[in-house]
Amino acid sequence: MLTLSSRPRLPGVTLTSSLLLAAIVGGALLGHFAPARGQWLGDNVDATLLTMIGLLFFSVRFEMLAQQASNLRFLAIALVANFVFVPLIGYGVAALFMAAHALLMVGLVIYFMAPCTDWFLGFTRLAGGNIALGMALVPLNMLIQLLLYPLYLQWFTQQTGSIEVLLIGTTLLYWFVLPAIAALTLHHILRRVLGAQRFAQCLTWADRATPWVIALLVMQIFAGNIAVMLAHHRVFALLLLSVFVFFVLTFLLSEIICRFCRLDYPEHALLTMTIAARNAPLMLAVTMTALPGQPLIYAALVIGMLVEFPHLTLLRRVLLALSARRYPSQRQT
């Protein structure tokens, strides 16, 4: 997750983008030139996965949900957009471009269906959006996407015959529910023991550690599976086009909803960012446990995550330009 400082920049985004690119290149080179070491890294991802899962859940600020309970209308709009309209758009795009590549299509559908629970807040701040309301969305987004994960796979993938909902449910229980309970218990214990100021520093450290753990996981994936990925490298251009089309369509969706619902600019910016940003880190962790041994699915998630950062940076500029024209009295600086 990103640390939401008041400074008008987003160092965590630049860091995460650089780390992801370095992890992809470093893991690919290691797996290609030292396949034995690469395979060892690829075979030892469990500790990294559990660490990332723990950090993601530990960093969730559930108290913000109660503070924003009065904004039920916006929360309902955002949840319907993220869990009904966006998955339908994502499935349509994946089916249109990747129908001939079943595993990459599954990876794209998984990437498209889950709204972000971390860095979208940083971009929302830079665009002048409603941060407090955005933080209330985080626990809702996280819980709902985990609950819907097995159902989405049944409804939206070409592998429905080989996906067992009960098995995935059991996997989610042991790999996510139990770690989530442990992380959230630690969260509340440390909050009481350390006090507000020191605990806020603890959350900041967890936020800063998360991109490094994600990068380590990505490096392990590419180091252990580079041969399979290289065999399908020609399809990755089509994968990038799919992600680009998805981002364009979801931006149009956010504009339609904001106009129809007459949202003020801070909520407009927040809705646009939460619709655009996807939760690739959590979905990568879920998928590696629920669907093991599928490097092409993982690669689709990682590539989507890498493309997402420049898209959100551009989207922030578009939103600020729109705010100057449509909301002159609400313009954010």
URHU-V818286 format. One line per field, one symbol per residue. ss: DSSP state (@ for helix, = for strand, . for the rest). burial: b if it has 9 or more other C-alpha atoms within 8 Angstrom, else e. Layout:
ss: ???
burial: ???
//
This chain:
ss: ..........@@@@@@@@@@@@@@@@@@@@@@@.@@@@@@@@@..@@@@@@@@@@@@@....@@@@@....@@@@@@@@@@@@@@@@@@@@@@@@@@@...@@@@@@@@@@@@.=....@@@@@@@....@@@@@@@@@@@@@@@@@@@@@@@@@@...@@@..@@@@@@@@@@@@@@@@@@@@@@@@@@@@@@.@@@@@@@@@@@@@@@@@@@@@@@@@@@@@@@@@@@@.@@@@@@@@@@@@@@@@@@@@@@@@@@@@@...@@@@@@@@@@@@.=.@@@@@@@@@@@....@@@@@@@@@@@@@@@@@@@@@@@@@@@@@@@@.@@@...
burial: bbbeeeeeebebbebbbebbbebbbbbbbbbbebbebbbbbbeebeebbbbbbbbbbbbebbebbeebeeeeeebeebbbbbbbbbbebbbebbbebbbeebbbbbbbbbbbbbbbbbbbbbbbbbbbbbbebbbbbbbebbeebeeeebebbbeebebbeebebeebbebbbbbbbbbbebbbebbeebbeebbeeebeeebbebbbebbbbbbbbbbbbbbbbbebbeeeeeeeebbbebbebbbebbbeebbeebeeeeeebbbbbbbbbbbbbbbbebbbbbbbbbeeebbbbbbbbbbbbbbbbebbbebbbebbebbbeebeeebee
//
